Amino acid sequence: MKKFQTKIYALKSPKIKPQREPLRFLFVSDLHNSLFGPGNCRLLQEMERLAPEAVFVGGDLVVAKPGYSMEVAMDFVREAARRFPVYYAPGNHEYRMRIYPETYGDMYPRYRRVLKEAGVEFLDNRKIELQTAAGRICLCGFTMDREYYRKGHRRKLPTEELERIFGRPSRESFTILLAHNPLQGDTYLDWGPDLTLSGHLHGGMVRLGGRAVVSPDFTLFPKYGCGLYRKGNSRLIVSSGLGEHTIPVRLFNPRELVVIELKGAR
């Protein structure tokens, strides 16, 4: 039976109003059709126990391979959206289904239809402002072009690309960037949101001393493999994700549901 851990990150910001309980969000990434009990009941029960303000999805709930079922991901999204507000930014698997219809047929439009019917906010290079009792949250969902995913001579994403899509991070609202691929982590931190949430690397598949050794695309010792990273006032959290595909390897690398707890800072 597959297991997962709940990983809590407690963060403080002057943009968050002090209150008795922290502002809590859940971050789900890289499920890849994994099941934790029938209908993902154990995962959903843990999410309910945590009672989040909202759930952020960082992409790759599906496995983009022709003929693969999307039922597990679709059932999970329906159930999660029935219980919580869900905001979803695509990963490379959703993106691949969209840009290669000759390979994936109607998989992408079918999946998007399910998200829409479930009431999920799909943030495809789009931002939205959330009003909470502790202040405003500016949530940006980034879809990275395929040229930045290429192996080998991978191009660096310029900060100007994020500014072109989203403008500059807000000085008033707590800005969260959902950006699936942390291999461009330098750019996210330089752009300067209060928090970036990424996945994609599955925790490095193998971890030694808490450090990711090799990513699914065979990047050795990725700089932003798993955990919390900081540059000035900007923070990046990389989830090890909840699933895997093709190479089902996880060594010293537990699956995780990420909890973000935001508190005010005087």
N, C-alpha and C positions, 0 to 999 in steps of 0.2 A: 504494500500500500504506500502510495506516495505521501510524503510529509512536507510541510513547509514551516518556516518560522516567521514570527512577527517581529519586524525590525523597526524600532521607534527612534526617530530623530526629533529632539527637542530644540527648537530654534527661537531666538529672540530678535525682535525688530522694533524700532521706535515707530514704525508705521502701523503696528498692531496695538489696539487699545488694551490696557491691562484689564483683565477680568478674572473671575474666580477659576474658571476652567479654560484650558488652552483651546485654541481654534484647531480642530483636528480634520485632516484630510487623509485619504488612503490613496496610494499609488500602486496601480496594477500594471505590470509589464510582462511581455513575453510568455503569456500563458501557453501558446502553441498547442491548443486543444488538450492540455493536460486536465486530468480529473482528480479531484480530491474528495472522494466519496461520490455516491450516485448523484448526478446532476450538480456536481461541485458543492454538495451540501455543507461539507466541513469548512470550505473556504467562505461560503456565504454566511454561515453561522458566525465565524470569527469576525467577518466584516460587520455584521449586525451587533455583535457584542461591543465593538469599538465605537459604534454610533457616530460616524463621521458627518461633517458638514456636507461633504461631497466626495465623490470618487473620481480620481484622475486616471485615465488609461493612457499608457505611453506607447501603445502600438503592439503589433505582432501577437494578437490573441489567436490568430489563425496560422495555418501553415500553407503558404502559397506554393502548392504543387498541383498540377492538373489532376483532377480526379479525387483529390483529398476532400473529405467531408468538412464542412464548416459548422456542423450542428452543435458541437460542444461549445465553441466560441459564441454562437448565436444564442444558445440557451442560457449561457452565463450572462451575456449582455442583457437579455430580456429580464432575467431575475434580478440582476444588480440594479437596473434602471427602475424596476418596480419598487425597490426599497430605498434608493438614494438618487440624488441628482448625479448624473454621469457625464463627464466631459472627456472626449476621446480625440487624441492626436494620432495620426497614422504612423506605423513603422514601415520598414522596408518591405514587409510581406504584403500589407494592404496596398502600398504604393506600386509594387510590382504587378499585382492583379489589375490595377487601374491602367497602367501604361502599356501593358502587353495583352490586350483583349484577344489577339490572335492565338495566344497560348492558353489563357485562362477563361476564355469564353465569357459567360455572364456571371462569373463568380463575384466580381466586384459590385456590379449593380444589385445583385441579390443581397449581398452583405450590407451594402449601404441602405437598402430598403428596410432591412430588419432594424438597423440602428435608428433610422428615422421613425419607424413605427413604434419603437420602444421609447422614444422621447429623448434619445441621446444627443447631446450637442457635439457635433463633429467639427473639430477645429483644424481645418486643412488650410494652413497659412492664414489663420484668422485669429483675432483676439476678442475676448469678451470680458466684461466687468461684472464681478460678483459682489453683491452687497451682503455683508455679514455684520453681526452685532459688534465684532471687534475691528471693523474697518473694511475698506474696499480691497478686493483682490483683482488684479489685472492678469488674466490667464491667456497666454499666447500658445497656440498650437502650431509647431513648425513642421513642414514637410520638406525634407532635404532632397534636392535633385540627385538623380542617379550618378552624375559625374563625380559627386563627392563620396559616393560609396565604393568607387572602383578600387580594386586591390592593387598593390604594387605602387605605382606613381599616383597616389591619391592627392587630389587638389585640396588645398586648405580653403575652408569656407571663410570668406571675408566678412568682417563685422558689418560692412556696408549692405550686405544681403539681408541681414536681420533688420537693419534700420530701414531698408527699402520696404520691407513687408510690414513691420510693426511700429516704425518710428523709434524714438529713444525710450528707454524704460521710464516709467512714471516716477516722479519725485514724491507723489502723494500716496498712490496705491502700492500695495505690496505686489510686485510683479513676479509671476511664476511662468517660466518657459518650459513647455513640454517639447523636448527635442530628443528623438529616439536614439540617435547615434552619438555616444560620448567621445568617439574618436576625434570629434571637432570641439572638444571641451574647452580648449584655449579660447576659441572664438566666442563661445557662450559666456565664459567668465569675463572676457574683454568687453563684450556688449554691455554687461553689467546688470542683469536682472537680479532681484533679491535672491531668487532660487531657480535653478534649472533641474529638471527631473529627466533622467535618461535611463535606458536599459540596454538592449541590443546584444551586449557581450556575454550575457548569461553568467556573469560573475567571473568570466575568464575560463569557464569549464573546470579548470584546475586552479586551486589557490594554495599558496605556500606562505606561511607567516602572515596570512591575511591579504596577500598581494596576488592579483590575477596573473597567471603564468601564460596562458595562451587563449585567445578569443576564438569564437567559431569561424572567423575568417582568417585564422592562423596568424594574427598579429601577436608577436611575442611581447610579454610584459607591457600590455597597454597602459599608457600613462594614467588614464581614468578608467580603471577596470571594475571597481566596486567600492562603494562607501561614500564618504563625505569629503569634499575638496573645497578649498576656499581661495579667493583672491580678493583682497580688500573686503568690501561689504557684500560681495557676490559669492553665492555658494552653489555647488553642484553636487547632487546626490545621484549616484549610479546604482540602480537595483540589480541584483543578481537574477531577478526574474523568477517566474513560477514554473517554467517548462523548458523544453529543449526539442530539437528535431534533428534528423539526419545523423548526427553524431551524438548519441545520448550519453554524454559523459559529464559527471559532476563528482569531483573529488575534493573533499574538504570545502565544499561549496554548496551550502544548503539553499534550497528554493526559499524565496521570501516575499511576504506581503509587507510593503513599506508604509509606515505610519508617520505623517508629518504633524507635529504639534507646535503651533505658533503661539508665542507668548509676547506680551508687550515688554519693551525695554525703556526705562525712564532715562 
